[in-house]
Amino acid sequence: MNTHTIDTSTPAIPADDYDTTVFFTDPDAIATVTNTTAPDAVALPSPDASTAELLAAAQEAGRRAVPAPFAETALVARPLLRRVGLPVPEGPLSYAIAPDLTIRYAHPAASGVGSAGCFGEDDTLLVSGTLRRVPWARAADAVVVLAAAPSGPVLFTLTPDQAALTPGGNLAEEPRDDLHLAALRIPASHVRRISPELLDEARLRAALARSALIAGAATRCVELTVAHTTARTQFGRPLSRFQAVKQEEARLIEEAALVRAAVQAAAAPLDTGSSAAHFAVAAAKTQASASAAEIARIAHQLHGAIGITQLNPLHLATTRLWSWRDEDGDETYWARRLARPLTAAGLWPALTTEP
């Protein structure tokens, strides 16, 4: 078993200080750390792993706060590349769903309809615009981009060094970088025309990946909180013996269990391409985002002031919960997507139709 050591000198660990390559170059690599607040690695599942197995691994990555685009690679980028028949790089990958890019065909075809570049002799593209807040762009070997071309939705790949990168990050200091493209030429071999259904699947995959990470971080909050209230004493007895603390711990465990159950329920529909996938994923992300704030609140309340310090590992979970809650659609966005087909197809007719 190979071992990779992350040696840190400060309790607060910026994402840039990690070697993200190690998590992918060797499937048996396990990262060990010399600083107890640093996360460790999770092995990337095999290419033929089921969605349920990928979600389980992503939850573990969320629980350990793995500093790499684990879920982005395993649950979003690699499956999409395999679906469209593009080569799948071995290293870490990221993705961007960018309907606002300006795309023209590099080899315009003669046409009396539309402006020059609306039709192409082949699928070579000229792409301009900005891919905003791309997860782990600076650490990715390639970024899978889904966008709208004149002929319809397309999927293509690019490498971060092809764009001007503006570093950014979320509250947990995970990279969220902007990639600026100026008439970037994407060869036809890197482009695939896709259906609107695959574009929607990409959104579902991204939301479910984020939900799985939230489920893992929620589990970590439960572990740390239960350990703290068991070890910490007040008035001669552990905090966990106080009724008010017991009630809050029960609520914390309940919220974390709700998120895990919602994520697990979405695995089978997405794996089989079932029509229920949209409902299951929307429910999972709605629940995950809605529970994230409550889980973080309870965990910090029961930890007290020590929970907000950089020396305490709780912040590795809660700052991610606050960040992931909004990424790939917050609870309001997904609740609306969850409710719209239900109200249009079933609820309103049921309320307005006489028996």
ROLOVEX-258164 format. One line per field, with one value per atom (N, C-alpha, C): x, y, z; residue number from 1. Coordinates in steps of 0.05 Angstrom, whole numbers, always signed. Layout:
<nodes>
east = (X,...)
north = (Y,...)
up = (Z,...)
seq = (NUM,...)
</nodes>
This chain:
<nodes>
east = (+17,+0,+18,+14,+30,+19,+36,+28,+38,+22,+30,+26,+46,+44,+39,+20,+15,+26,+47,+60,+52,+38,+29,+42,+45,+58,+38,+14,-6,-32,-48,-74,-93,-92,-110,-96,-109,-95,-108,-97,-108,-107,-127,-128,-104,-91,-68,-44,-44,-22,-22,-43,-45,-36,-25,-18,-42,-60,-84,-79,-56,-51,-50,-41,-37,-63,-85,-110,-119,-106,-115,-94,-69,-48,-46,-53,-51,-77,-93,-119,-116,-92,-89,-76,-71,-57,-75,-63,-76,-59,-71,-55,-54,-31,-28,-20,-26,-21,-6,+10,+25,+10,-10,-26,-54,-64,-88,-113,-112,-135,-136,-115,-115,-131,-145,-160,-142,-153,-138,-154,-141,-151,-171,-186,-205,-198,-197,-190,-212,-204,-224,-235,-261,-273,-265,-269,-263,-282,-275,-292,-320,-321,-347,-363,-356,-371,-399,-418,-445,-448,-470,-475,-476,-488,-489,-461,-443,-415,-401,-406,-393,-404,-430,-441,-430,-426,-414,-386,-371,-343,-344,-362,-364,-372,-389,-397,-372,-356,-332,-313,-311,-294,-304,-331,-342,-337,-339,-334,-305,-286,-258,-249,-267,-260,-236,-237,-215,-209,-185,-178,-172,-192,-189,-216,-218,-244,-253,-258,-265,-292,-313,-340,-343,-330,-331,-321,-299,-287,-304,-310,-323,-352,-367,-396,-405,-389,-398,-381,-355,-339,-335,-326,-320,-344,-367,-391,-400,-398,-406,-388,-362,-343,-347,-353,-358,-384,-404,-429,-427,-409,-407,-384,-369,-347,-322,-317,-292,-272,-246,-226,-229,-224,-227,-199,-189,-163,-161,-137,-132,-133,-126,-123,-149,-148,-171,-184,-211,-226,-246,-255,-276,-297,-317,-338,-349,-362,-375,-399,-422,-446,-450,-446,-443,-459,-485,-503,-498,-482,-478,-453,-439,-415,-423,-406,-410,-394,-409,-397,-404,-383,-386,-370,-377,-361,-337,-314,-289,-287,-300,-300,-329,-337,-365,-372,-397,-408,-425,-426,-442,-471,-485,-513,-526,-550,-565,-580,-578,-593,-574,-577,-561,-535,-520,-494,-472,-449,-426,-418,-414,-405,-428,-453,-476,-477,-465,-464,-435,-426,-399,-395,-373,-366,-359,-349,-344,-351,-344,-352,-330,-309,-289,-302,-297,-311,-292,-303,-290,-306,-294,-310,-299,-317,-310,-329,-319,-335,-320,-334,-322,-336,-321,-331,-327,-349,-347,-347,-330,-328,-327,-308,-304,-291,-303,-291,-264,-244,-217,-205,-211,-201,-170,-157,-128,-115,-130,-118,-127,-144,-156,-139,-137,-124,-141,-167,-185,-211,-225,-251,-271,-293,-314,-335,-339,-357,-382,-405,-430,-442,-447,-455,-475,-484,-503,-489,-486,-475,-498,-493,-514,-531,-519,-534,-548,-544,-555,-535,-542,-523,-498,-476,-451,-436,-419,-400,-372,-354,-326,-308,-283,-263,-242,-231,-208,-190,-166,-147,-145,-141,-140,-119,-97,-77,-85,-107,-117,-132,-138,-153,-137,-147,-135,-150,-136,-148,-147,-170,-172,-178,-159,-164,-187,-202,-223,-227,-245,-250,-276,-285,-309,-302,-322,-317,-297,-297,-279,-251,-246,-220,-216,-237,-234,-233,-217,-215,-241,-249,-271,-262,-250,-235,-251,-246,-258,-239,-249,-233,-243,-226,-233,-224,-243,-237,-241,-221,-222,-218,-240,-240,-222,-225,-210,-219,-200,-207,-208,-231,-234,-236,-217,-217,-242,-250,-274,-272,-247,-243,-249,-251,-257,-286,-302,-329,-349,-371,-392,-419,-436,-463,-479,-494,-509,-538,-554,-583,-589,-612,-620,-623,-630,-632,-606,-584,-558,-549,-556,-550,-564,-589,-604,-592,-582,-569,-544,-530,-506,-513,-534,-543,-551,-564,-572,-548,-528,-504,-489,-487,-473,-487,-513,-528,-526,-527,-525,-497,-477,-450,-447,-457,-456,-472,-495,-511,-496,-481,-466,-444,-431,-410,-422,-446,-460,-466,-475,-482,-457,-434,-410,-401,-403,-395,-415,-440,-460,-453,-445,-437,-413,-394,-371,-380,-399,-409,-421,-435,-447,-425,-405,-383,-368,-361,-346,-363,-388,-405,-410,-416,-421,-395,-372,-347,-342,-349,-344,-363,-388,-407,-403,-391,-385,-360,-341,-316,-317,-332,-333,-352,-342,-359,-366,-389,-399,-416,-410,-423,-420,-397,-390,-401,-412,-422,-419,-417,-414,-437,-431,-452,-474,-466,-486,-507,-503,-522,-544,-541,-561,-584,-608,-631,-632,-625,-625,-605,-582,-561,-570,-582,-592,-612,-630,-650,-637,-617,-604,-588,-575,-560,-578,-601,-621,-629,-634,-641,-618,-594,-570,-568,-571,-570,-593,-616,-639,-635,-624,-620,-599,-578,-557,-568,-585,-597,-616,-630,-648,-632,-609,-593,-582,-572,-561,-582,-606,-628,-636,-637,-645,-625,-599,-578,-579,-581,-582,-606,-629,-653,-650,-631,-628,-609,-595,-574,-586,-606,-617,-630,-647,-659,-638,-617,-597,-581,-576,-560,-574,-601,-616,-627,-624,-635,-665,-676,-705,-715,-741,-754,-757,-754,-756,-731,-709,-684,-686,-701,-704,-717,-738,-752,-733,-719,-702,-679,-666,-643,-652,-674,-684,-691,-703,-709,-684,-663,-638,-625,-622,-608,-625,-651,-668,-664,-664,-661,-632,-612,-585,-579,-588,-583,-599,-624,-640,-629,-618,-608,-580,-565,-538,-536,-553,-551,-559,-579,-587,-566,-554,-532,-509,-501,-478,-486,-510,-519,-517,-529,-529,-501,-485,-457,-441,-444,-429,-441,-467,-479,-470,-468,-460,-430,-415,-386,-379,-396,-389,-368,-354,-335,-312,-305,-282,-287,-312,-319,-313,-309,-304,-274,-257,-228,-217,-194,-180,-168,-162,-150,-170,-196,-216,-224,-226,-232,-261,-278,-306,-308,-291,-294,-289,-274,-269,-296,-314,-340,-360,-362,-384,-379,-354,-350,-357,-352,-360,-391,-404,-433,-445,-435,-445,-439,-416,-409,-425,-425,-439,-469,-480,-509,-518,-503,-511,-501,-480,-468,-485,-486,-502,-532,-541,-569,-575,-586,-593,-620,-630,-655,-679,-678,-700,-702,-679,-678,-689,-679,-687,-715,-724,-751,-771,-764,-781,-781,-757,-756,-770,-770,-784,-814,-823,-852,-865,-850,-863,-877,-863,-878,-900,-897,-917,-943,-939,-963,-975,-959,-970,-985,-974,-985,-1005,-1003,-1020,-1035,-1021,-1034,-1057,-1052,-1073,-1098,-1095,-1119,-1134,-1118,-1131,-1147,-1138,-1152,-1176,-1175,-1196,-1216,-1211,-1229,-1250,-1275,-1296,-1295,-1301,-1300,-1323)
north = (-24,+0,+25,+42,+66,+87,+104,+125,+152,+172,+199,+216,+232,+248,+277,+289,+318,+331,+346,+359,+388,+396,+424,+437,+463,+477,+495,+498,+515,+500,+506,+492,+499,+523,+531,+523,+506,+494,+503,+522,+530,+506,+506,+484,+482,+504,+504,+489,+484,+470,+440,+430,+401,+393,+369,+356,+339,+350,+336,+312,+312,+290,+263,+262,+236,+221,+235,+221,+205,+209,+197,+180,+185,+170,+142,+136,+109,+103,+84,+78,+68,+58,+48,+68,+92,+112,+121,+123,+133,+156,+179,+202,+201,+204,+208,+236,+246,+274,+277,+298,+303,+324,+337,+356,+344,+342,+326,+339,+365,+377,+374,+362,+359,+335,+337,+314,+293,+269,+248,+239,+221,+215,+192,+191,+169,+158,+132,+120,+125,+132,+137,+110,+106,+80,+74,+48,+39,+51,+52,+64,+51,+24,+10,+10,+26,+27,+38,+29,+38,+66,+79,+105,+103,+82,+79,+77,+63,+61,+88,+102,+129,+148,+146,+164,+157,+132,+124,+135,+133,+144,+174,+187,+217,+225,+210,+216,+214,+194,+191,+214,+222,+245,+271,+274,+296,+294,+271,+267,+274,+267,+272,+299,+314,+340,+337,+317,+311,+336,+346,+370,+364,+355,+348,+346,+349,+348,+319,+306,+277,+272,+285,+281,+292,+314,+326,+307,+293,+274,+249,+236,+210,+210,+231,+231,+248,+267,+285,+282,+289,+291,+264,+244,+218,+205,+204,+192,+207,+233,+248,+243,+242,+237,+209,+189,+162,+162,+177,+177,+187,+207,+219,+207,+189,+176,+191,+210,+225,+211,+213,+201,+212,+194,+201,+203,+227,+230,+216,+208,+194,+212,+237,+255,+268,+287,+300,+317,+318,+333,+352,+371,+389,+392,+409,+413,+442,+450,+476,+475,+483,+485,+515,+523,+551,+558,+563,+569,+597,+614,+642,+646,+625,+628,+636,+651,+658,+638,+622,+601,+604,+602,+602,+580,+572,+551,+563,+550,+561,+559,+539,+536,+540,+565,+570,+556,+546,+533,+554,+552,+571,+566,+588,+586,+613,+613,+638,+646,+630,+636,+641,+663,+669,+682,+690,+703,+683,+693,+675,+662,+636,+621,+607,+611,+597,+568,+561,+534,+528,+503,+496,+473,+473,+450,+426,+432,+411,+423,+409,+418,+433,+442,+459,+485,+493,+516,+539,+563,+586,+595,+595,+599,+624,+642,+665,+668,+680,+683,+674,+673,+666,+642,+622,+600,+608,+613,+624,+603,+607,+591,+561,+554,+526,+512,+490,+476,+465,+472,+461,+464,+485,+488,+487,+500,+502,+475,+456,+429,+408,+415,+396,+391,+367,+361,+370,+370,+379,+388,+406,+415,+407,+394,+386,+409,+420,+443,+435,+443,+439,+467,+472,+499,+497,+520,+521,+532,+516,+524,+532,+545,+552,+528,+504,+480,+466,+475,+462,+457,+442,+437,+421,+428,+414,+409,+389,+383,+383,+397,+397,+398,+393,+393,+414,+425,+443,+439,+448,+448,+476,+478,+505,+523,+512,+529,+541,+533,+546,+571,+577,+600,+618,+643,+660,+655,+646,+637,+659,+665,+683,+666,+664,+647,+657,+639,+645,+622,+624,+603,+606,+585,+587,+591,+590,+596,+576,+552,+531,+532,+552,+556,+535,+522,+504,+522,+515,+532,+533,+557,+563,+585,+576,+594,+602,+627,+636,+631,+620,+615,+633,+651,+670,+661,+658,+648,+670,+673,+694,+680,+675,+661,+636,+621,+596,+576,+564,+544,+517,+504,+477,+458,+440,+423,+404,+397,+380,+354,+344,+319,+321,+345,+349,+358,+358,+368,+346,+345,+327,+342,+339,+349,+331,+343,+327,+334,+317,+322,+340,+354,+369,+351,+325,+307,+302,+300,+296,+321,+345,+370,+370,+361,+360,+340,+317,+297,+308,+325,+337,+354,+369,+386,+368,+346,+327,+315,+307,+295,+314,+339,+359,+363,+365,+369,+345,+321,+297,+294,+301,+300,+318,+343,+362,+352,+339,+328,+306,+289,+268,+279,+300,+313,+325,+338,+349,+326,+304,+281,+272,+272,+264,+284,+310,+330,+330,+324,+323,+300,+278,+255,+263,+278,+287,+305,+322,+340,+324,+303,+286,+273,+261,+248,+267,+290,+309,+320,+324,+335,+315,+290,+270,+265,+265,+261,+284,+309,+332,+332,+327,+328,+305,+283,+261,+266,+280,+285,+310,+329,+355,+353,+362,+361,+389,+391,+416,+409,+423,+418,+389,+377,+351,+328,+333,+311,+318,+298,+304,+320,+337,+352,+335,+311,+294,+284,+288,+279,+300,+324,+344,+340,+344,+339,+357,+382,+401,+393,+383,+375,+349,+331,+306,+312,+332,+338,+350,+367,+379,+358,+340,+319,+301,+295,+279,+293,+319,+334,+334,+336,+335,+309,+287,+260,+256,+266,+264,+278,+303,+318,+304,+294,+280,+255,+240,+216,+222,+244,+252,+257,+271,+276,+251,+233,+208,+191,+190,+174,+186,+212,+225,+220,+221,+216,+187,+168,+140,+134,+147,+141,+151,+169,+180,+163,+144,+129,+112,+96,+77,+91,+111,+125,+137,+149,+161,+139,+117,+96,+83,+81,+67,+86,+112,+132,+134,+126,+127,+155,+157,+183,+195,+178,+188,+201,+201,+212,+242,+257,+286,+290,+275,+278,+271,+248,+238,+257,+267,+285,+312,+322,+348,+346,+323,+319,+317,+303,+300,+327,+343,+369,+388,+388,+405,+398,+372,+364,+370,+364,+369,+398,+416,+444,+455,+446,+456,+447,+422,+412,+423,+432,+441,+462,+483,+505,+495,+478,+469,+451,+434,+416,+433,+453,+470,+485,+495,+511,+494,+470,+453,+445,+437,+429,+451,+475,+497,+505,+503,+510,+490,+465,+445,+445,+455,+457,+482,+502,+527,+542,+560,+578,+562,+539,+524,+515,+512,+501,+520,+545,+564,+570,+557,+561,+545,+555,+541,+515,+513,+488,+466,+472,+451,+441,+415,+405,+410,+419,+423,+442,+463,+482,+470,+448,+435,+424,+417,+407,+429,+447,+467,+488,+496,+516,+503,+477,+464,+462,+456,+455,+482,+503,+530,+536,+526,+531,+513,+487,+468,+472,+484,+488,+504,+524,+542,+532,+516,+508,+487,+490,+472,+474,+497,+502,+499,+520,+518,+505,+504,+490,+503,+530,+543,+536,+536,+529,+500,+481,+453,+448,+462,+458,+467,+489,+498,+477,+467,+446,+421,+415,+392,+395,+419,+424,+429,+441,+450,+428,+405,+384,+371,+371,+359,+376,+402,+420,+421,+420,+422,+397,+374,+349,+336,+341,+327,+342,+361,+374,+392,+409,+428,+414,+395,+380,+366,+356,+342,+362,+387,+407,+418,+418,+432,+414,+388,+369,+358,+359,+349,+319,+307,+278,+265)
up = (+0,+0,+0,-20,-21,-2,+8,+26,+17,+19,+12,+37,+44,+68,+62,+74,+72,+97,+94,+117,+118,+139,+141,+165,+163,+185,+200,+190,+203,+205,+225,+228,+206,+196,+173,+147,+132,+109,+83,+69,+43,+23,+5,-14,-31,-37,-55,-43,-17,-5,-9,-21,-24,-52,-53,-79,-87,-103,-110,-129,-142,-162,-148,-124,-110,-107,-106,-101,-126,-148,-173,-186,-181,-195,-185,-161,-150,-135,-145,-133,-104,-97,-70,-51,-61,-44,-21,+2,+26,+37,+40,+50,+80,+91,+120,+126,+149,+155,+181,+182,+207,+223,+212,+226,+229,+253,+258,+246,+238,+226,+196,+184,+155,+146,+123,+114,+101,+97,+83,+59,+44,+17,+17,-5,-10,-38,-41,-67,-87,-111,-132,-142,-143,-151,-179,-186,-213,-233,-259,-279,-282,-275,-278,-253,-233,-208,-213,-197,-199,-187,-193,-181,-151,-140,-111,-99,-112,-102,-104,-126,-128,-107,-102,-81,-53,-48,-22,-19,-41,-40,-37,-51,-49,-21,-9,+19,+37,+33,+49,+44,+19,+12,+26,+27,+42,+72,+83,+111,+119,+101,+107,+96,+83,+71,+53,+35,+17,+0,-1,-16,-45,-60,-88,-101,-127,-141,-144,-121,-121,-134,-122,-132,-161,-166,-193,-214,-207,-226,-229,-206,-206,-215,-206,-210,-233,-242,-263,-288,-287,-311,-325,-310,-323,-335,-321,-334,-359,-359,-383,-406,-401,-423,-434,-417,-427,-443,-435,-449,-478,-482,-509,-525,-513,-527,-530,-512,-512,-493,-498,-480,-451,-432,-404,-392,-386,-374,-347,-340,-315,-291,-294,-271,-262,-243,-233,-255,-254,-274,-261,-276,-266,-288,-283,-302,-300,-321,-321,-340,-330,-346,-352,-377,-384,-408,-404,-427,-439,-425,-434,-451,-457,-474,-502,-515,-543,-560,-576,-592,-621,-638,-667,-678,-702,-716,-729,-725,-735,-766,-777,-806,-817,-821,-828,-854,-854,-878,-893,-919,-934,-928,-921,-914,-919,-929,-932,-908,-887,-863,-840,-825,-802,-810,-789,-794,-798,-807,-812,-786,-787,-763,-749,-759,-746,-754,-777,-786,-793,-789,-794,-812,-826,-843,-825,-801,-781,-754,-732,-705,-691,-705,-692,-684,-658,-647,-640,-640,-629,-605,-582,-557,-543,-535,-520,-496,-475,-451,-426,-404,-378,-366,-358,-342,-313,-299,-272,-250,-231,-207,-213,-230,-238,-214,-204,-181,-187,-172,-174,-201,-215,-242,-243,-224,-224,-220,-208,-203,-223,-241,-259,-284,-293,-318,-342,-339,-360,-347,-362,-353,-374,-366,-384,-384,-408,-411,-426,-416,-430,-436,-461,-470,-493,-502,-524,-549,-569,-595,-614,-636,-655,-663,-664,-673,-650,-625,-602,-581,-560,-538,-547,-536,-542,-516,-517,-495,-507,-494,-503,-479,-484,-462,-468,-447,-450,-425,-427,-404,-393,-367,-354,-366,-376,-387,-414,-425,-450,-444,-419,-412,-393,-390,-369,-343,-323,-298,-277,-266,-243,-218,-199,-176,-159,-148,-130,-111,-92,-73,-59,-46,-30,-1,+17,+45,+57,+46,+57,+44,+27,+13,-8,-17,-40,-65,-85,-109,-124,-131,-149,-168,-190,-207,-231,-241,-266,-289,-311,-335,-357,-367,-387,-415,-433,-460,-480,-497,-518,-545,-559,-585,-584,-563,-560,-581,-595,-616,-602,-604,-594,-618,-621,-645,-645,-668,-671,-656,-653,-639,-609,-599,-571,-566,-587,-586,-592,-578,-584,-582,-602,-600,-581,-564,-544,-544,-532,-531,-507,-507,-483,-458,-463,-440,-427,-442,-430,-415,-426,-412,-385,-384,-359,-340,-351,-334,-322,-336,-325,-300,-302,-279,-256,-262,-241,-228,-244,-233,-215,-224,-208,-181,-182,-157,-138,-149,-133,-121,-137,-126,-103,-105,-83,-59,-64,-42,-27,-42,-29,-11,-21,-5,+21,+18,+42,+62,+51,+69,+85,+71,+85,+106,+100,+119,+143,+137,+159,+178,+167,+184,+201,+190,+206,+228,+223,+244,+267,+260,+281,+298,+284,+298,+317,+307,+323,+347,+342,+363,+385,+377,+398,+414,+401,+415,+435,+426,+443,+467,+463,+485,+504,+495,+513,+530,+518,+532,+550,+542,+556,+580,+603,+627,+636,+648,+659,+684,+706,+732,+740,+734,+743,+727,+704,+687,+657,+640,+612,+600,+580,+568,+556,+547,+534,+554,+580,+599,+604,+594,+597,+577,+586,+568,+544,+548,+525,+504,+513,+495,+480,+495,+482,+460,+465,+445,+420,+423,+400,+385,+400,+387,+370,+381,+367,+341,+343,+318,+298,+308,+290,+276,+290,+279,+259,+265,+248,+221,+222,+198,+180,+192,+177,+164,+179,+168,+145,+146,+124,+98,+101,+77,+66,+82,+72,+58,+70,+58,+31,+29,+4,-18,-10,-30,-39,-21,-28,-46,-41,-57,-86,-91,-118,-135,-123,-137,-159,-153,-172,-196,-192,-215,-234,-223,-240,-255,-242,-254,-277,-275,-296,-317,-313,-331,-328,-305,-301,-302,-310,-311,-283,-262,-235,-225,-242,-233,-226,-242,-237,-210,-204,-178,-155,-158,-136,-130,-151,-148,-137,-148,-137,-108,-100,-72,-55,-65,-50,-46,-67,-64,-48,-50,-33,-4,+2,+30,+40,+23,+32,+37,+19,+23,+47,+49,+72,+99,+100,+125,+132,+112,+117,+138,+136,+155,+183,+185,+212,+224,+208,+218,+229,+213,+222,+247,+248,+272,+297,+296,+320,+328,+308,+314,+328,+318,+330,+357,+360,+385,+407,+401,+421,+426,+407,+411,+427,+426,+439,+424,+438,+425,+412,+423,+412,+384,+376,+350,+327,+333,+311,+307,+323,+321,+298,+288,+266,+276,+302,+313,+315,+315,+318,+290,+286,+259,+250,+267,+260,+236,+235,+213,+186,+184,+159,+147,+165,+156,+152,+171,+170,+149,+144,+122,+95,+93,+68,+66,+88,+87,+78,+89,+81,+52,+42,+14,-5,+1,-17,-17,+4,+4,-20,-28,-50,-77,-78,-103,-118,-144,-161,-154,-145,-139,-109,-97,-69,-65,-40,-35,-49,-52,-65,-94,-108,-136,-141,-125,-130,-119,-99,-90,-112,-126,-148,-171,-177,-198,-190,-164,-154,-155,-148,-146,-173,-192,-217,-232,-237,-252,-235,-209,-192,-193,-190,-190,-217,-238,-265,-273,-265,-275,-256,-230,-212,-191,-178,-155,-163,-183,-190,-202,-220,-229,-206,-186,-164,-147,-145,-129,-143,-170,-185,-199,-199,-212,-192,-201,-183,-182,-159,-156,-172)
seq = (1,1,1,2,2,2,3,3,3,4,4,4,5,5,5,6,6,6,7,7,7,8,8,8,9,9,9,10,10,10,11,11,11,12,12,12,13,13,13,14,14,14,15,15,15,16,16,16,17,17,17,18,18,18,19,19,19,20,20,20,21,21,21,22,22,22,23,23,23,24,24,24,25,25,25,26,26,26,27,27,27,28,28,28,29,29,29,30,30,30,31,31,31,32,32,32,33,33,33,34,34,34,35,35,35,36,36,36,37,37,37,38,38,38,39,39,39,40,40,40,41,41,41,42,42,42,43,43,43,44,44,44,45,45,45,46,46,46,47,47,47,48,48,48,49,49,49,50,50,50,51,51,51,52,52,52,53,53,53,54,54,54,55,55,55,56,56,56,57,57,57,58,58,58,59,59,59,60,60,60,61,61,61,62,62,62,63,63,63,64,64,64,65,65,65,66,66,66,67,67,67,68,68,68,69,69,69,70,70,70,71,71,71,72,72,72,73,73,73,74,74,74,75,75,75,76,76,76,77,77,77,78,78,78,79,79,79,80,80,80,81,81,81,82,82,82,83,83,83,84,84,84,85,85,85,86,86,86,87,87,87,88,88,88,89,89,89,90,90,90,91,91,91,92,92,92,93,93,93,94,94,94,95,95,95,96,96,96,97,97,97,98,98,98,99,99,99,100,100,100,101,101,101,102,102,102,103,103,103,104,104,104,105,105,105,106,106,106,107,107,107,108,108,108,109,109,109,110,110,110,111,111,111,112,112,112,113,113,113,114,114,114,115,115,115,116,116,116,117,117,117,118,118,118,119,119,119,120,120,120,121,121,121,122,122,122,123,123,123,124,124,124,125,125,125,126,126,126,127,127,127,128,128,128,129,129,129,130,130,130,131,131,131,132,132,132,133,133,133,134,134,134,135,135,135,136,136,136,137,137,137,138,138,138,139,139,139,140,140,140,141,141,141,142,142,142,143,143,143,144,144,144,145,145,145,146,146,146,147,147,147,148,148,148,149,149,149,150,150,150,151,151,151,152,152,152,153,153,153,154,154,154,155,155,155,156,156,156,157,157,157,158,158,158,159,159,159,160,160,160,161,161,161,162,162,162,163,163,163,164,164,164,165,165,165,166,166,166,167,167,167,168,168,168,169,169,169,170,170,170,171,171,171,172,172,172,173,173,173,174,174,174,175,175,175,176,176,176,177,177,177,178,178,178,179,179,179,180,180,180,181,181,181,182,182,182,183,183,183,184,184,184,185,185,185,186,186,186,187,187,187,188,188,188,189,189,189,190,190,190,191,191,191,192,192,192,193,193,193,194,194,194,195,195,195,196,196,196,197,197,197,198,198,198,199,199,199,200,200,200,201,201,201,202,202,202,203,203,203,204,204,204,205,205,205,206,206,206,207,207,207,208,208,208,209,209,209,210,210,210,211,211,211,212,212,212,213,213,213,214,214,214,215,215,215,216,216,216,217,217,217,218,218,218,219,219,219,220,220,220,221,221,221,222,222,222,223,223,223,224,224,224,225,225,225,226,226,226,227,227,227,228,228,228,229,229,229,230,230,230,231,231,231,232,232,232,233,233,233,234,234,234,235,235,235,236,236,236,237,237,237,238,238,238,239,239,239,240,240,240,241,241,241,242,242,242,243,243,243,244,244,244,245,245,245,246,246,246,247,247,247,248,248,248,249,249,249,250,250,250,251,251,251,252,252,252,253,253,253,254,254,254,255,255,255,256,256,256,257,257,257,258,258,258,259,259,259,260,260,260,261,261,261,262,262,262,263,263,263,264,264,264,265,265,265,266,266,266,267,267,267,268,268,268,269,269,269,270,270,270,271,271,271,272,272,272,273,273,273,274,274,274,275,275,275,276,276,276,277,277,277,278,278,278,279,279,279,280,280,280,281,281,281,282,282,282,283,283,283,284,284,284,285,285,285,286,286,286,287,287,287,288,288,288,289,289,289,290,290,290,291,291,291,292,292,292,293,293,293,294,294,294,295,295,295,296,296,296,297,297,297,298,298,298,299,299,299,300,300,300,301,301,301,302,302,302,303,303,303,304,304,304,305,305,305,306,306,306,307,307,307,308,308,308,309,309,309,310,310,310,311,311,311,312,312,312,313,313,313,314,314,314,315,315,315,316,316,316,317,317,317,318,318,318,319,319,319,320,320,320,321,321,321,322,322,322,323,323,323,324,324,324,325,325,325,326,326,326,327,327,327,328,328,328,329,329,329,330,330,330,331,331,331,332,332,332,333,333,333,334,334,334,335,335,335,336,336,336,337,337,337,338,338,338,339,339,339,340,340,340,341,341,341,342,342,342,343,343,343,344,344,344,345,345,345,346,346,346,347,347,347,348,348,348,349,349,349,350,350,350,351,351,351,352,352,352,353,353,353,354,354,354,355,355,355)
</nodes>
